[in-house]
Amino acid sequence: MPARTAQIMLPDPDATVALARRIAPALRPGDVLLLSGPVGAGKTHFARSLIQALLPTPEDVPSPTFTLVQTYQGAAFEIWHTDLYRLTQADEVIELGLLEAFENAVTLVEWPDRLGDLAPSDALSLGFSPQTEEDQRVLDLTWRDPRWDDRAKRFSNE
């Protein structure tokens, strides 16, 4: 199936938070979001905002840069936030338990290139690109699975 795409302009960090809040209610167990972009592109800011929107009560959402995985209990499902930057081999993903999370939780993966062939084909990819204005980002959404069609259009049109 050919890839589908949408693009969203994020003029400032508040727009990133607003987008995360729009996306959160549409997520279901088994949804995987692959967050890519250079260091400082807004991946972790987006992930924190999304996780906070999914939690029944507010809590601190630290970056998983050193722990590799942080898990949270949402109102209806578990949320996994991973930062794979420090992984050296894709098979380390198996040791972390990510393959099971891909099936049963909402999973946010920073540095998804480290997944190699283990990246789920039904994931929604979010590519963050910094722009010339310091806080401005362009977000490119890419997906192949039709289950994202209506949701991705809704995210990008609101």
N, C-alpha and C positions, 0 to 999 in steps of 0.2 A: 504494500500500500504506500503511495507517495506521501511524503511529509507535508503537513499543513503548517502554516505559519501565521503569526499575528505580531504586530509591533505596538508597543506602548511607550509613550514619552513620560518619563518621571522627572518633573522639573526640580524637585527637591525631596529631602528625606520624608516630609509629611505625605507626599504623594505615594511614596513607597509603602508607608504605614497604611494608607487608605486602600491601596491595592491589596495588601495582605489581608485586610479586614473584609474585602469583597470576596476574595478567594476562599477564605477559611470555611464559611458555611457550606460551600459546594464540595468539600473534600470528604472522602469515604475511605474506610479501611481498604488497603491495597493500592491506594494512590501513591505514586512516587514522583517527587519533584526533584529534578536534577538542576542544581544551581551552579552556573559557571560564570566566569569572568575573572579579570585580574584581581590581585590583592587590592582591597579598598573599593571595589566596584559596588558594594552594597548587598552582597549575598547574605552575610550574617545579620545585617540590619533587617532585611526582608524576612529571614527565617525567624528571628526573635519576635518580630511583629506578628507573623502568622501564628506562631506557637502561642503567644499571649492571647491572640484572638480565639484560639481553640480551647484554652484552659478554663475550667469552671470557676476557679479563683485565681487571682493574679499571683505570680511567683517570679523569682529571678530566673532569667534564661541566659545562662553563661554560654560562651562560645565553646564548642567541643574540640577546639584546636589541639589541646593536650590530652583530653580524655578519649578522643576520637568519636565517642557516642554519648549523647545525653538522651534519656528517655523521660517522657511525661505521660501522665494519665489524663487524657481529655475526658469530656463528659460522656462520650460514647465509644471511644477507641483510644489506643495507645498512639503516641506520637514519638517518632525517632528523629533526632537531628544528628547528622554525622558530618564530620569534617575529615576528609580522606587525604588531605594535603601531605601528611607524613607517611602515608603508606608507600611501600616500595614495590609490592607485588599484588596483583588483583586477588589472588587466592586468600590474602589476609582478610578480605571482606567476609569470607565464609566463617572464619574464626570469630568475627565480631557478631555473628548472628544476623547479618543484614538480609540474607536471602529469605529467611522466615519473616522478617519485618516487612519486606517488600510485599508479601502476601497478606499480612494480617494487620498492619499498622499504616498510618500516614507517615511516610518517610521523606525527609528532606536531606538531600545529599549535596554537600559542598565539595567541589573538586571531583565531579563525576568521571572525569577522564581516567581516574585511578581504578575505576570499576572494570575497565577493559570490556571483554565479552560478557561480563556479568551484569552489565547495565540492562535493566528491564526494557524490553522493546515497547511496552505500553506506557512508559513514563511520559510526563510533560517536562520538557526542557525549558529552562528559563536562563537566557544569556544576558547578563548585565554588562553594559558598555558605558564607561564614563565618557562624558562629552567635554567640550571646551569650557563650559561653565562649571565651576567647581562641584556643585551639588547635583547637577543634572545627569540623568542616566537615560539610556535607551534600553528597553527590555524587549528582547526577541523571544517569543514563545514558539516552540516547535513540538509537534506531536504527530504520531502515526495512527494511534488507536482512536477509532471513531467516538469512544466514550468522552473524549475531550472536546469534540466539535462544538457542542452548544455551550459548554462551560467556558472554553477559551474565548469564544466570541463575546460572551457576556462579560468576562473579565476585561477585555480590551475595549468594549463599547461603553462601559459605564463611566 
